[in-house]
Amino acid sequence: MQIVFYSLTILIVSGLLALCLNRFFKPANFIGALGAISGCIVGLISLFIVYNNPASAVLTIPWTVPYGSLSLAMDNLGILFLFLIFIVSALSALYGMESLRCYSGKKNIGSLWLFFNLLIASMVFIVLARNAILFLLAWEMMAISSFFLVVFAGEKKAVAKAGLIYLIATHIGTLFLLVMFGLLGNSSGSFDFSSWKIAPSGFMPSIIFLCALIGFGTKSGFMPMHIWLPETYPAAPNNVAAVLSGVMSKTGIYGLIRILTFLGMPCSWWGYLLIAMGIISGILGILFALAQHDLKRLLAYSSIENIGIISIGMGVGILGMSTHNPVLMVLGFSGSLLHVINHAFFKALLFLGAGAVLDKTQTMEMDVLGGLFKKMPITGISFLIGAAAICGLPPLNGFISEFLIYLAAFKGILGAGSIVFVSLGIIAALALIGAVAVACFTKVFGIIFLGQPRSVLSLEARDPGILMRISMLILAFCCFFIGLAAPFMVNGFAVIIAEVSGTQMMIEYTLAEVIQPLRYIVSGSLLLYGFILLLVFIRWLLLRGRRIESALTWDCGYAKPSPKMQYTASSFAQPIVNFFKGILRTKKHASKINEYFPDSFGFKTETADLFSEKVFNPMLKSVHDLTEKLTWVQHGQLQIYILYILFTLLALFIWKL
């Protein structure tokens, strides 16, 4: 465990050194990035040491802070999440070493690396913490450091607004976590995790679960607690957005799973609630993603969709626990945990790919891009792999995790009672999510990378430097590798599921049954890869030694096709958006045509967030109106304020007596 402290020390010290060199861009950028990469590598080494020597996985140090000790531990669940944190953060830091050069002479980069490294360190502390006070301190450090990263370009009004929304939302979630930890501590008389084991009776476990769901769900981006997410991800620097979406959002999933280990046998309605929230988040998330024109905003809504899929898997696992159905429990939790891994890799890849496009074109507006595949082939191939993976297309990693959740739902159909109808709903929801996801990312890749350039912004684009390309290619390789290594990876979830469920009943047996169909999938994937390579080889043989020329295709009478003849993001998505217009409420803006042969015509769509427009904005307006009516208590006189304090102390004294 001590080697983890070396990792944390490297992260914090390198961040402070980068801050001290704030006025010197190159050394600050180099030291900050190198410290983040080195700290993550040392952290990965510590995971292998602890995995091979579990006795070194616990560390307790006396602490003068009230209500507990500095208690740290690393179990199999923690190793999984720490592995993702270190891998994605290291690759994002490597990417950032090059991509952040755009701020040279404009911003002091040292502060960004300080908060970036603090963000990594705080996420590590969250996973290691075995005391509520330490957990909350790390949680708050994560919130503050990520806030300063989001507002790094705070001179833009949209960025400042995004930072404010994020800060408010994350602290509302923290308020529920305070209540949750207070209830857990009060029921056991201690704030150490080791003493927490709530009896599965009465209302207390359900109240604690609901507080955990709201508190951690806000950080993960469950609908309707997601309103900060579409604003924050587009505002953050490119490498920071990859960390926020890839791993920081997973700390909420980790926290929710960790709390389940303290609550004993769950209630069935917990599983139903998670499944319902997952279906809502998945369907609405991908529908709102489809309607977006800004690439980063689209990816942000897509993150909500994938968090929904993770939630569905968790709900199925909890339902299996509560109904003593080990098949549902194992397949649900396995699919959910594997999708946590998959989403960390392909979403980080997509955000890094989007960052490369932004770095070379200076825009995220899809309708002014186009034809980038010829200009940026490495970025295009990497983005295509990430897009195929997030759509759940075989043989990539996204397909495997969704396959496990599908399999759990099909097994649920063979059950009895309400589980049958819930399973049918899960299958229908996953099918709809997958279909819309394919349409969404077909739009993204086709509009941005295919066709002709729609503006001069795409003409001078080229692939980014070697460090950015390496980061994207490693993540793309991970998407392939997990898809092919699935039969060997699934067995690793047995110990984690046993930790979460508190039982080992039929876990290994159920996973052994899953391995065979996964082997068929991998075999089919290898045959597909082999067939593609064979076609490439045949093409090379046929074209070897021949002159290759390019010319315009037959164009139906159009002598000179122009970019205006291509689909736009709005026109591509219009049929699906129109079908769901009752939910999306897309506003259309078109210029009026008053002549037979108009010189120009404009059409634009705008889709606002449903929950922001209909729920949170009216709620905030009501709060604002109420506070306006209470401004009379602010007299500006010191004596009055002292009197307020006196009355408050007197009221507390009477209440205590």
N, C-alpha and C positions, 0 to 999 in steps of 0.2 A: 504493500500500500504506500510505503514511503516514496517510491519512485514516482507516484502520481504527484506528490508535492514538488518534485523536481520539474515536472511538466508545468504545473501551475506557476512555479517561481519563474520559469523561463518566459511564460506568457506575460506575467505582470511586469517583470523587470524590463523586458524588451519594449513593452508598451510605454513604460515611463521614460526609457531612453529615447524612444521616438518622439515623445512629447518634449523632452529637453532639447532635441535637435529640430524643433518645430520650424525654425526659420530656414533650415537647410533641407530642401525637398528631397534630394537624392539619398543622402544618408538616413534621413528619417523614414523614407519609404522602404529602403532596403532593410534596415534594422527591424522595423515593425513587422514587415512581411516574413523575414527570416525567423524572427522570434516566434511568430504564430505557427509557421511550418515546423520549426524545431520542437516547440512545445507539444504539438499534436503528434509528431513522430515518437517522442519520449512517452507520451500518453498511450499510444498504440503498443509500445513495448511493455508498458506496465500491465496492459490487458492480458497479453500472452503470459506474463509472469504469474499474475493472479489466477488465470484460468488453469495453469498447470500446478499451482500451489495455493489451493483455496484457503489454507490456514492463514495466509498473509492478507486476507481480504477484509479484515476488521481493524479499526484503529479508534481508540477512545482517549481523549486528552482532557484533563480537568479544565474547567472553563469558569471564569468568574461571572459570566452573564447569567442572570437568574433563569430558573426553570429548565435546567438541563446541562449537558456536557457537549463538548465538541466531538460528536460521535459520527464516524464515517464508516461505510462498509460498501463492498462491491459484490453483488451476486450476479447470477446469470442474466437476469432482466437488465440490470445496470450495465453489464458488459455489452449487451446488444446496443443500447442507446449511446453509450460512450463511444463505441466503435463508429457509429454513424456521425457523431459530433466531431470526432477527430478527423475522419476521412474527408467529410464535406468541408469542414473549416480549413483544413490544410490545402485542399485543391482551390478553394475560394481565395485563400491568401496568396497562393501562387499566381492565380489569375489576376488578383488585385495588384500585385507588384508591377504588372505591366499596364493594366487598364486604368489605374489611378493616375498615370502620368498626365492624363488630360487636365488634372488640377494643378499641374506645375505652374508656379507664378500666379495662381489664382487663389488657392486655399492652402492653409497650413495642414499638411497631411499627418503630422505627428499625433494630433488629437484624434483623428479617425482611427489610427492604428492602436492607440491606447484603449479606446472604447471597443474596438473590434476584439482585441485580446482579452479585455475584461468580459466581454460577452461570452467568449469561449470558456473562460475560467468559471464564470457564474453558472453556465449550463452544466459543467463538470461537477461543481459543488452541489447543484440541485440533485443530480443522479446519485451522488455519494452520500448526501446528508441522511442521517438517521435520527435527527432531532428537529422538532417543528420550528424552533427559533432559528436554527442554522438554515433550514430549508427556506424560511420566509426571507431571511437576509439575502440569501443567494438569489431568490426569486425577484426581490426588489432590485438587486444589483443588475440582474438580467434586464429588467424593465427599463431602468435608467440608462444603462449603456446602449441598449438598442434604440432608445428614444434619441439619444445624441447622434447615433449613426444615421437615423432616418432624417433628422433635420440638419445634416452636415451641409447641404446646399440650401440652408434656411432662408436665403435672401429671396427665394421664390415664394410667392404667396401660397401656391398649392402645396408646397413642401411643408411650410409652417402649419397650415391647416391640417395636413395629414399627421404631423407630429403631435398636435394638440388632441386630435381625435384618438390617436393611439394611446397617449398618456392617460386620458380619461377612461378609455375602455379597459386598459390593463389594470388600472387601480380599482375599477368597479369589480373586476374579477378577483383581485387581491382581497377586497373586502369580504367576499364570500369564503375565500380560503381562510381568512382570520376567524370567521365564525366556525368553519369546519374544524380547524385545529383546536379552537377553544372547546368545542364539544368533545373532541377526542381526548384532549388533555384532562378535561373535567371528569370524564367518565372513568379514567384510569388513574388519575392523580399524578400523572407525569407527562412530560412532553417528549420523551424518548420513544421512538418507534417500537423498540423492543418490548415495551409494556402495553402496547395497544392491541387489544383483541376484544372487539365489541360482541356481546351476546346477540345472536340473531333473533331478537324478539323485541316487540314494541316498535315505537316510531323512530327511535334514535338512529338506527342504521340508515333508514330511508332519508331522514333529514340530512345526515352527513353525506350521503350519496348525492342528493340534489345540490347541496352546496359545492361539492367537488365537481359535479357536472357543469354548473354555471361558472365556477372559478376557473377550472382547467379548460372547459369548453370555450370560454372567451379567448384564451391564449391560442387554442388550436384553430378557432375559426368556425365552430359549428353555427349554422343558422338557427336563430336570428342574432347570435352574438358576434357576428362576423364583420360588422360595419367598418371597423378600423382597417381590415385587411386589404380591400381594394384600393384604399387611399395610401396605405403605407408602403406596400411593395413597389409601386411605380415610383415613389419618391426617393427610395433608398438607392445608394450607389449600387452598381451592378453586382459586385461580389458580395455585398452585404445582403442584397435581396435573395441571393442563392442560399445564404446561411439562414435568413429569417424563414424562408419557405421550406427549405430542405430539412433543417434540424430544430430551429427554435420553436416552431409550431408543434413539433413532436414532444417537447417537454410537457405540454398539456396532456398528451396521450399517456406519457410515462406516469405523470402524477395521478391520473385517473386509474390506471392499472395498479399502481402502488397502493392507493387507498382501498381498492377492492380486496387486497390481501389482509386488511385489518377488519373487514366487516363480516367475516364468516360466510355462511351460505346466503347468496343474494336472493332477493325477491324476483319473481318472474317479470313483474311490471318494469323493473329496471332494464331488463333486456328488451322488452317491447318499446320502451321509451327511447333507448339508444338506436334501435332499428328505425323507429319513426323519424328521429332527428337525422339519422344517416340518409334515409331515403329523401327527405326534404332537402338536406344540404347537397346531396349528390345530384338530384334532378335540377333544382333551381340553380345550383352553382354552375353546371355546365350549360344550362340555357342562357344565363346571363353572360357567361364567357363567350358563347356563340355570337351574341349581339354586340360585342365590344369591337372597337376599331383600334384602340391602343394596345399594343402587343403585351406590355407588362401588366396592364389592367386585366387583359384576357387571361394571362397566366395566373393572376391572383385569384380570379373567380374559379379557375380550374383547380387551384389548391383546395378551395372549399369543397369542390366535387370529390376530390380524392380523400379528404378528411371524412366526408360522408361515407365513402366505401369502407374506410377503416372502422368507422362507428358501427356500420352494419355488421361487420365481422365480430366486433366486440360484443354487440348485442346478441348475436347468435351464440357466442361462447357463453355469455352469462345465462342465456335461456337454457343452454345445455346443462349448466351447473345446477340451476334451480329445479329443473325437471329430471335430474339424474340421468341425462342422456349424454354419455361420454362421446359419442360420435359428433353430435352438434357442438359440444364444448371444444373438442380438439380441433375440428375443422374450422370452426369460427375463429378461435384464437390464433390458429396457425395462419389462416388467410389474412387476419388483421395485422399480425406482427410482420408477416412477409411483405404486406403492402406498405407498412411503415418504412421498411428498408427500401423497397422499390421506389416509393414516392420521394424519399430523400435523394436518391440518385438521379432519377429522370427529371424531377422538377428542378434540382440544382443545375442539371445539364441545360434545360430549356432556358432558365434565367441567364446562365452564362452565355448561351447562344444569342439570346435577345440583347444582352449587353454588348456582344461583339457587333451586332447589327447597329445598335445605337452609337457605338464608338466610331463606326465608319460612315454612318449616314446622318448622324445627329438628329434622328427622329424615331419615334415608335409608332407613328401613324401609318398603318398598313397600306392605306389607299394611295400613298405617295411613293411607295416602294415597288419592287418588282424586278425580276431578272437577276436576283442576287446570286443564284446558284452558280452561274458562270463566273461571277466576280469573286465569290467566297465559297469555293467548293468544300473545304474542310469544315467550315461553319455550317454549310448546308447539309452535308452528310451527317454531322453530329446532331444537328437539330432534327433531321428526319428520323434518326434512330430514337431520340427522345420523344418525338411526336407519336411514333408508332408504339413505343412502350407505354405511354400514358393512355393511349386508346385501348390498351389491353389486347393488342394484336400478337398472335403467335409468330415467332418463337421467342419473343422478348419477355423480360421479367414481369411486366405488368399483367400479362396474360396468366402467369402461374398463380399469383395471389388471388386474382379474381376467380380463377378456376376453382380454387379451394373453397371460396365463399359460395360459388355456384353449387359445388358438390354438397356443401353443408345444407343448402336450401333444398336441393333435390332429395337428400336424405330426410329432411324435415317433412316432405310431402308424404313420406311413408309412415309418419307418426299419426297422432290423433288430436282431435280438438282444434283449438285455435292455432296451434303450431302449423297445421296444414295450410291455412289461409295466409298466415304470416310468410311462410316459405314461398307460396305462389306470388305474394306481393314483392318479396325480395328478388325473385327471378325476373319478374316483369320490370322492376325498377332498374336492376343491373343491365338488363337488355336495352332499356330506353337510354340509360346513361351512356352505355357503350356506343350506341348508334349515334347519338348527338355528339359525343366526343370525337368520333371519326369524322363527322361533318365539320366540326369546329376546327380540328387540326388539319384537315384537308384544305379548308379555307386559309388557315394561317400559312401553311407551307406553300400552297399554290399562289396566293396573292403576293407573298414576300419574295419567294425564291424562284418562281417560274415566270414565264411570260417575258414581256419586255419592260424595261425601266419606265416607270410612270412619271419620273421627274429627274432633274439633274442630280438629286441627292444620291441616286443609285449608280450613277455613271462612273464615279471615281472610287467606288467601294472596292475593298480587297480584303483578303483574310487577315486576321490580326496576327500579332507576333507569336513567337514560338511558345512562350509561357502560357498564353491564353489558349492556344491550340492544344497544348499538352493536357491542360485541365479538362477541356471538353472531351478529348479523345479518351482519357482515362475513365471518365464517367460513362461515356458511350460504351466502352468495353465492359464496364460493370453491368450495364443493362443486358448485354449479350451473355456475359458469364453467369449471372444469376439465373437467367432463363435456361441455360444448359446444365447448371449445377443443382437445379431444384431438387432432384431425387436425393442428393446427398445433404442438402441444407435442411430439409424438412425435419429430419430426425433430431436436429439440434434444438428444435422448439419444445421437445418433450420435457426437458428440465425446467424450462421457463413456465410452461403450462402447469406443471406440477407445483411450482412455487406460487402461482397465482390462484390455482384452484384448491390447493391444500390436499390433493389426492393424486395418486399415480394410477388410478384404476383405468385400465384399458387404453392408456395414452399411447404407449409404444405400439400396441396391437393395431390401433386405429391408424396411426401414422404409417405403419408397415403396409396397410391396405391401400393407402394413397400412393405409395411409392411406385407401384406397378403402372397405373395410368400415367403418372408423370414420366416414367421411362419411355412409354409409347410416344408421349408428346416430344420428348427430347430426341428420340430416334427419328421421328418425322421431321423435326427441325434440322437435324444433321443431314438428312436426305435432301431437304430443301436447299440448304447451304451448298451441298455438293452439286446439285442440279444447276444452281445459279453459277457456281464456279465453272462448271462444264460449259455452259452457254457462253460465258465470258471467254473461255479458252478457244471455243469453236469460232467465235467472232474474231478473235485475234488471228487465228490461222487463216480465215477467209480474207481478212483485210491486210495481211502481211505482204508488204511489197507493193501494195496498190495505193494510188493517189486518192486521198479523201478530200472531197470538195463539199462546200455548203451552199445552199441556195434556198430561196423562199419556197414554201410549200404551195400547193394549189390553193388559191385564196378566194374562190367563189366569185371571181370578177373584180375583187378589190385589188388594185394594182399595188397599193402600198398600205398594208395594215398598220394602224397606229395604236399606241397604248390606250387610247380612249375606247377602242373596240373591245377591250378586255373586261372581264368581270371585276367589279369592285368588291370589297368586303361586305358592303351592304347588300348588293345585288345577289351575291352568292348565298348569303344566309337568309334572304328575304322569305322564301317559301316556308322554312321552319319557323322563323320569327313570326310570320303572319299566323301560322297554325297555333302558336302559343301566345297570341297577342293579348288574350285576357289576363295572362300572368305577367308578361314582360312590359306591356303598356308602352311600347316603343313609339316615340314621337317622330314624325316624318316632316322634313322641311324640303320643299321643292319650289324652285322659281317658277312663276306663272308664265305660260307661253301665250303671247298676244299676236303672233304673226305666223304665217305659213312656213317660212324658212328661217327659224331663229338662228342667230349666230352662236348662242351658247345656252346651256341648260344645266342647272345644278340640282342635285338631289343628295340629301343627307339624313341619316337617322340618328337618334339619340335615345339610349335606354338607361334610365336612372334606376338606382337600386330600390327595389320594392319596399324593403323594410325601412330604409332611411327615409323615403318619401312619405310612407303611410304610417309609420310607427314612431321612429325615433325623433324625426324633425318636429312633428306636432308635440311630442312629449317634452322636448327641450324648449319649445316655444312656451308651453304651459309653465314650465319651471321658471323660465325667464320672466314671464308676466307676473308670476307670484313673487319672485324676488324683487321686482320693481316696486311692488306694493309694500314691501318691508323695508324699503330704503329709509323710512322715517326713523328707524332705530339708530342710524348713523348720524349722530349730531355733530361729530367732530370735536366734542368736548371731552377732555381727559377725565374729568370728574365723573361723567356719566359712565364711561367705560369701566372705571374702577368700581362703580356701584354695581355694574353688571357682574363683575368678578365676585364681589362680595355676596350678592344674592345667590350666585351659582354655588359658591363654597358653603353657604348656609343651607341650601337645599340638599347638597350632598351629605352634609353633617347630619341633618334631620333624617335623611333616608338611611344612613348608616346606623343611626340609633334605633 
